């Protein structure tokens, strides 16, 4: 049965200030939007529902990690993130308390960040052994790109001095080859946290749906998981069977040297693989991004253990990166590559340009993720090759001063995640929240705490489209994720759209409404056409933050 909704409807296509009077929903799919007269004429037998508010598309999180975030934000892990525990002494106190209360069981913590929690000790294996003794203790860095562990945790994970470094990752070792208690990059980090992931399995039926509902409650109706664990597939299937899937999931498998791609296929509108995640370099917060310029010599960089004039390196050589990407690209998969440093971005563009030419790829939609030190010329080259870019703007919101004052100086740190250059190059830019190092918000704010009116500030309209229409092509879902959406997402309970600001000064007026589903009909006040968020008093598209 077709239902026609009339009222203030903003499809955000072709622009954010377009408003139409009606939309038609048939078989849980929005099939048409337009004037009330033309929609009524096209669907004369449809049920009519008049709206008393206004409607907009749901938000798309183009780069998240909900499968892992559900664990890190649960009661299984001690939350040390600077947004929760800002003072160094309180971080150490929280770890001591957790160890004392563990009754010998392993302790896992997340969020250690010496750049924001000034005064933290060096978390080497000796410090953690003194703190935890025989209790296995694992502390994940706020970036997710490194992890610290004590001797008991190394034993629990089966890691010792003879354990070889995985390709693209490493374990810290002293001059005698003994472990120093740090693992860098995904493959090594996974080995250390494997016991935590094993313990979490029995809790996932509780914590993963709760995390997905939380995303939906913030207005996010589609999320891409760029480190999906295939072991979670049966849980998602069970949620789908019960009709309890609150968001759509687009997932990316993590690439491995010598890895073979999964078979393509699957048209499930709520859950399907979209591509493959690759890495070119690491995180600026731990010193392992590949740049053409050095880190500054400051107390902050010394606290990171970086030598004066340190320059990071890529995770892989160009040949290794090509070997990883080749089989996936040849099988037709979209590649999403994590790259921060300008040298890492050059290497990625060079390698992927060769793959594009070799296979005659046209609609590849290869992705560059984060793009911290990406230059205007690199944005232009990426656009000419058909790449899309997604910026991690919370690097500016939370670490903006750190980037300039402590790590790279104004020339490089002041142009971090340069949205202005990306838009000037013609990109349909998307913005993402990434992991769990900061509060989850519907729309991240593109501006530093020091200067909310930074020249790189992004307009309200561009922030919205960066989380709506621009995000859909990246996930190969123009018809399923943007203005035309499937109808089973959640419209959340009333709360402000956090992160929406007018003039960078106060919260916006968007209010989200909880909905229900009645007798199989699709309602906007009841169960709304999924992906649509019911709001009041839209902010002007000229507002900036």
C-alpha positions in Angstrom: 0.0 0.0 0.0 1.3 3.4 -0.9 1.2 6.2 1.7 1.7 9.9 0.7 3.1 12.2 3.4 2.6 15.9 3.1 4.3 18.7 5.0 7.8 20.2 5.0 10.1 17.7 3.4 13.7 18.5 2.7 15.3 15.7 0.6 18.7 17.5 0.6 19.0 16.8 -3.1 20.1 18.6 -5.2 20.9 21.1 -2.3 20.1 21.4 1.4 17.7 24.4 0.9 15.3 22.5 -1.4 12.0 21.9 0.2 9.1 19.8 -1.2 5.5 19.3 -0.1 5.0 15.5 -0.4 6.7 12.1 -0.6 5.2 8.7 -1.5 6.2 5.5 0.3 5.5 2.1 -1.2 6.5 -1.2 0.2 8.8 0.5 2.8 10.6 2.5 0.1 10.3 6.2 -0.7 9.4 6.2 -4.4 8.8 9.8 -5.1 9.1 13.4 -3.8 7.6 16.5 -5.2 4.7 18.9 -5.0 1.5 17.7 -3.1 -0.5 18.1 -6.3 1.7 16.0 -8.5 2.2 13.3 -5.9 -1.5 13.0 -5.3 -2.1 12.9 -9.0 0.4 10.1 -9.4 -0.9 8.1 -6.4 -4.7 8.9 -6.3 -5.5 5.8 -4.2 -2.8 6.3 -1.6 -3.4 6.9 2.1 -2.7 10.5 3.0 -0.8 11.5 6.1 -0.3 15.2 7.0 2.9 15.9 8.9 3.1 18.6 11.6 6.9 18.9 11.6 9.5 18.5 8.9 11.5 15.6 7.5 15.1 15.2 6.4 17.3 12.2 5.4 19.1 10.2 8.1 22.8 10.7 8.6 25.5 8.4 7.1 28.6 7.6 9.1 31.1 6.8 6.2 33.9 5.6 8.4 33.2 3.9 11.7 34.0 0.8 13.6 30.8 -0.3 15.4 31.9 -3.9 15.8 34.9 -2.9 17.8 33.5 0.2 19.3 30.7 -1.8 20.9 33.3 -3.6 22.9 35.5 -0.6 23.8 32.5 1.4 25.0 31.0 -1.4 27.0 31.4 -2.3 30.7 34.0 -4.9 29.7 36.7 -2.1 29.2 37.9 0.6 31.5 37.2 3.9 29.8 40.3 6.2 30.0 39.6 8.5 27.1 40.5 12.1 27.6 36.9 13.2 27.1 36.1 11.0 30.2 39.3 11.1 32.3 41.1 14.3 31.3 43.8 14.3 34.1 46.9 12.0 34.0 46.8 11.2 37.7 43.2 10.1 37.4 44.1 7.8 34.5 46.7 6.0 36.6 44.3 5.9 39.6 41.6 4.3 37.4 44.0 1.6 36.3 45.1 0.9 39.9 41.5 0.6 41.0 40.6 -1.7 38.1 43.5 -4.0 38.8 42.6 -4.1 42.6 39.1 -5.0 41.8 39.9 -7.5 39.1 40.4 -10.5 41.4 43.2 -11.7 39.2 41.1 -11.5 35.9 42.6 -9.6 32.9 42.1 -5.8 32.8 41.5 -4.1 29.5 41.5 -0.3 29.2 41.1 2.1 26.3 41.9 5.8 25.7 45.5 6.4 26.9 46.6 9.7 25.3 49.8 11.5 26.5 49.1 14.5 24.2 45.8 15.3 25.8 46.4 13.8 29.3 49.6 15.7 30.0 52.0 14.1 32.6 51.3 10.5 31.9 54.2 8.1 32.6 55.9 6.1 30.0 53.6 3.0 29.8 56.4 0.5 29.2 56.3 -3.1 30.3 58.2 -2.3 33.6 55.7 0.4 34.6 52.7 -1.9 33.8 54.3 -4.8 35.6 54.8 -2.7 38.7 51.2 -1.5 38.5 49.5 -4.8 37.8 51.9 -7.6 38.8 50.5 -10.9 37.7 47.2 -9.5 36.5 47.2 -9.3 32.7 46.9 -5.6 31.8 46.3 -4.2 28.3 45.9 -0.5 27.7 44.8 0.6 24.2 46.0 4.0 22.9 43.3 6.6 22.1 44.2 6.3 18.4 43.7 2.6 18.3 47.0 2.3 16.5 49.1 1.1 19.4 48.6 -0.9 22.6 50.6 -1.3 25.8 50.8 -4.5 27.8 52.5 -6.1 30.8 54.3 -9.4 31.0 51.2 -11.3 32.2 49.2 -10.0 29.2 52.0 -11.0 26.8 51.9 -14.5 28.3 48.1 -14.6 28.0 48.4 -13.6 24.3 51.2 -16.1 23.6 53.7 -13.3 22.7 57.4 -13.3 23.7 60.7 -12.2 22.3 60.6 -14.9 19.6 57.3 -13.7 18.2 58.0 -12.2 14.7 56.6 -8.8 13.8 53.6 -9.1 11.5 53.9 -7.5 8.1 52.9 -3.8 8.4 53.1 -3.9 12.2 55.6 -4.3 15.0 56.4 -5.0 18.6 58.6 -2.7 20.6 61.9 -4.3 21.6 65.0 -3.2 23.6 68.6 -3.5 22.6 68.6 -7.2 23.8 65.5 -8.0 21.8 63.2 -8.2 24.8 59.6 -6.9 24.5 59.1 -3.3 25.8 55.4 -3.7 26.1 54.1 -1.8 23.1 52.5 -3.1 19.8 52.1 -0.8 16.8 49.5 -1.1 14.1 46.6 -3.4 13.5 48.1 -6.8 13.0 50.2 -6.5 16.2 47.5 -4.8 18.2 45.0 -7.6 17.3 47.4 -10.2 18.7 47.6 -8.4 22.0 43.9 -7.8 22.4 42.9 -11.3 21.2 42.0 -12.5 24.7 39.7 -9.5 25.2 38.0 -10.2 21.9 37.5 -13.8 22.9 36.0 -12.8 26.2 33.7 -10.3 24.5 32.1 -12.9 22.2 29.5 -14.0 24.8 28.6 -10.4 25.5 28.2 -9.2 21.9 24.4 -10.2 21.6 23.9 -7.6 24.4 26.5 -4.8 23.6 26.4 -4.7 19.8 22.7 -4.1 19.4 22.9 -1.5 22.2 25.7 0.3 20.4 23.8 0.3 17.1 20.7 1.6 18.8 22.8 4.4 20.3 24.0 5.4 16.8 20.4 5.5 15.6 19.4 7.6 18.6 21.9 10.2 17.3 20.3 10.4 13.9 22.7 8.0 12.1 20.8 5.5 10.0 23.7 4.1 7.9 27.2 3.3 9.2 30.2 1.9 7.4 32.4 -0.5 9.5 36.0 -0.4 8.2 37.2 -3.2 10.3 34.4 -5.7 10.3 34.7 -9.0 12.0 33.0 -11.7 10.0 32.3 -13.6 13.2 29.6 -11.1 13.9 27.6 -12.1 10.8 25.3 -14.6 12.6 24.4 -11.9 15.2 23.5 -9.5 12.5 21.5 -12.2 10.7 19.6 -12.8 13.9 18.8 -9.1 14.3 17.7 -8.9 10.7 15.4 -12.0 11.2 13.7 -10.3 14.2 13.4 -7.0 12.4 15.5 -5.4 15.1 18.3 -3.9 12.9 18.3 -0.2 13.9 20.8 0.9 11.2 22.2 -0.2 7.9 25.7 -1.6 8.0 28.1 -1.3 5.1 31.2 -3.3 6.0 34.8 -3.5 4.8 37.0 -6.5 5.4 40.6 -5.8 6.6 43.1 -6.5 4.0 46.1 -8.7 4.6 49.3 -9.4 2.6 48.5 -12.4 0.4 44.8 -12.1 1.4 42.1 -13.3 -1.0 39.0 -11.3 -1.4 35.6 -12.5 -0.4 33.2 -13.4 -3.3 31.2 -10.4 -4.5 27.5 -10.5 -4.2 24.7 -9.9 -1.7 22.0 -7.2 -2.3 20.8 -6.9 1.3 19.8 -3.3 1.8 20.7 -3.5 5.5 23.9 -5.5 5.7 26.4 -6.1 3.0 30.1 -5.9 2.2 31.1 -2.8 0.2 34.8 -2.9 0.0 38.2 -3.6 1.6 40.2 -1.6 4.1 43.9 -1.0 3.5 46.5 1.1 5.4 49.3 3.2 4.0 50.6 4.6 7.3 49.5 5.0 11.0 48.6 7.7 13.5 50.1 11.1 14.1 49.6 10.6 17.8 52.2 7.8 18.0 54.7 9.1 15.4 54.1 6.6 12.6 52.8 8.6 9.7 54.8 9.0 6.5 55.5 12.7 6.0 58.1 14.7 4.0 58.6 16.9 7.0 59.8 16.2 10.6 58.0 16.3 13.9 58.8 19.3 16.0 61.2 18.8 18.9 58.9 19.6 21.9 58.2 18.2 25.3 55.1 16.5 23.8 57.1 14.7 21.1 59.7 13.7 23.6 57.0 12.2 25.8 56.0 10.1 22.7 59.5 8.8 22.6 60.3 10.5 19.3 63.9 11.6 18.6 64.5 15.2 17.5 63.5 15.7 13.9 61.7 12.4 13.8 60.0 11.5 10.5 57.6 8.6 10.4 57.4 5.8 7.9 54.8 4.0 5.9 53.4 0.7 7.0 54.2 -0.9 3.7 56.6 -0.3 0.8 54.9 0.6 -2.5 55.4 -3.0 -3.8 53.8 -4.4 -0.6 50.9 -2.0 -0.9 50.4 -2.9 -4.5 50.5 -6.6 -3.8 47.8 -6.2 -1.0 45.5 -4.1 -3.2 45.9 -5.9 -6.5 43.8 -9.0 -5.8 41.0 -7.0 -4.2 40.8 -4.4 -6.9 41.0 -7.1 -9.6 38.0 -8.7 -8.1 36.1 -5.5 -8.3 36.1 -4.4 -4.7 36.3 -0.8 -3.6 39.5 0.1 -1.7 39.4 2.4 1.3 42.9 3.3 2.3 43.9 4.9 5.6 46.6 7.6 4.8 47.7 10.6 6.8 51.2 11.7 5.7 51.8 13.4 2.4 54.4 10.7 1.5 51.9 8.0 2.3 49.3 9.7 0.2 51.7 10.1 -2.8 52.5 6.4 -2.5 48.9 5.4 -2.4 47.9 7.5 -5.3 50.8 6.1 -7.4 50.0 2.5 -6.6 46.3 2.8 -7.1 46.7 4.8 -10.3 48.7 1.9 -11.7 46.0 -0.5 -10.7 43.2 1.7 -12.2 45.1 1.8 -15.5 46.1 -1.9 -15.5 42.5 -3.0 -15.0 40.7 -0.2 -16.9 38.7 0.7 -13.8 36.2 3.5 -14.3 33.6 3.5 -11.4 36.0 2.2 -8.7 35.3 4.9 -6.1 38.5 4.2 -4.3 38.6 6.0 -1.0 41.3 8.0 0.9 40.6 8.1 4.7 41.6 10.9 7.1 43.9 12.8 4.7 45.6 14.6 7.6 48.7 16.1 5.8 47.2 15.9 2.3 48.2 18.9 0.1 46.0 20.9 -2.3 47.9 19.4 -5.3 47.2 15.9 -3.9 43.5 16.6 -3.5 43.5 17.7 -7.1 45.3 14.6 -8.3 43.0 12.4 -6.3 39.9 14.0 -7.8 41.3 13.5 -11.3 41.7 9.8 -10.6 38.2 9.4 -9.4 39.0 9.0 -5.7 36.7 10.2 -2.9 38.1 11.7 0.3 36.8 11.5 3.9 38.1 13.8 6.6 38.5 13.0 10.3 37.7 16.5 11.5 37.8 15.6 15.2 41.5 15.7 14.8 41.1 19.5 14.6 38.4 19.7 17.3 40.4 17.9 20.0 44.0 18.0 18.8 44.0 21.2 16.8 46.3 23.0 19.2 48.5 19.9 19.6 49.0 19.6 15.8 50.2 23.2 15.6 52.0 23.8 18.9 53.4 20.4 19.7 53.7 18.2 16.6 54.1 20.0 13.2 53.9 23.8 13.5 51.4 26.1 11.7 52.5 25.3 8.1 51.5 21.7 8.3 49.5 21.4 11.5 47.5 24.5 10.6 46.4 22.9 7.3 45.4 19.5 8.8 42.5 17.8 7.1 42.2 20.7 4.7 38.5 20.7 3.8 38.9 23.9 1.9 41.4 22.4 -0.5 39.3 19.3 -0.8 36.2 21.2 -1.9 38.3 23.4 -4.2 39.5 20.3 -6.0 35.9 19.3 -6.7 35.5 16.5 -4.2 32.2 15.4 -2.7 33.8 15.5 0.7 32.5 13.4 3.6 33.2 13.8 7.3 33.5 11.0 9.8 33.7 10.2 13.5 36.0 7.1 13.1 36.6 5.3 16.3 35.8 6.0 19.9 38.4 8.5 21.0 35.8 11.3 21.4 32.1 11.7 22.1 29.8 10.2 19.5 27.9 12.9 17.8 25.6 13.1 14.8 27.8 15.7 13.1 31.4 16.3 14.0 32.4 20.0 14.3 35.1 21.2 11.8 36.9 23.8 13.9 39.4 23.8 16.8 38.5 24.8 20.3 40.9 27.7 20.0 39.5 29.1 16.8 35.9 27.9 16.0 36.0 30.4 13.0 39.1 29.0 11.4 39.4 29.7 7.7 38.8 25.9 7.0 35.5 26.0 8.8 32.8 24.1 6.9 29.3 25.5 6.3 26.3 23.9 8.0 25.0 22.8 4.6 28.3 21.1 3.6 28.4 19.3 7.0 24.9 18.0 6.4 25.6 16.8 2.8 28.9 15.4 4.0 26.9 13.0 6.2 24.0 12.4 3.7 24.1 12.6 -0.1 27.9 12.7 -0.3 28.2 9.6 1.8 25.9 7.4 -0.3 28.1 7.0 -3.4 31.1 6.1 -1.2 29.1 3.2 0.1 27.7 2.3 -3.4 24.2 3.1 -2.2 22.8 6.1 -4.0 19.2 4.7 -4.0 19.5 3.0 -0.6 21.3 5.6 1.5 20.6 9.1 0.3 17.3 10.9 -0.4 15.6 7.6 -1.4 15.8 5.2 1.5 14.6 1.9 2.8 12.0 2.1 5.6 13.2 0.3 8.7 15.6 2.6 10.4 14.9 4.2 13.7 13.8 7.8 14.2 15.1 8.4 17.7 13.7 9.9 20.9 13.6 13.6 21.3 17.1 15.1 21.8 19.1 18.0 20.2 21.3 17.2 17.2 24.6 17.7 19.1 27.3 19.3 17.1 24.9 21.4 15.1 25.8 25.0 15.9 24.5 28.3 14.5 27.3 30.7 14.1 29.6 28.4 16.1 28.0 29.5 19.4 25.1 27.5 20.5 23.3 24.2 19.8 20.9 24.1 16.9 17.2 23.5 17.2 17.0 20.1 15.5 14.9 17.7 17.6 14.7 14.0 16.8 11.5 12.1 17.6 11.1 8.5 18.7 8.7 6.6 16.4 6.8 3.3 16.4 5.5 1.0 13.7 1.7 0.4 13.4 0.0 -2.4 11.5 2.6 -2.6 8.8 2.1 1.0 7.7 4.9 3.5 7.4 4.5 6.7 9.4 6.7 9.7 10.0 5.1 10.4 13.4 4.8 6.7 14.0 7.5 4.4 12.5 9.1 6.7 9.9 10.4 6.0 6.5 13.8 4.8 7.5 16.7 7.1 7.3 14.4 10.1 7.6 14.8 12.2 10.7 11.8 14.2 11.8 12.9 17.6 13.0 11.6 21.1 13.8 13.0 24.5 12.8 15.7 23.7 10.4 18.9 25.8 10.7 19.8 28.1 7.8 22.0 26.5 5.2 24.4 29.5 5.4 25.3 28.9 9.1 28.9 27.9 9.6 30.9 26.3 12.3 
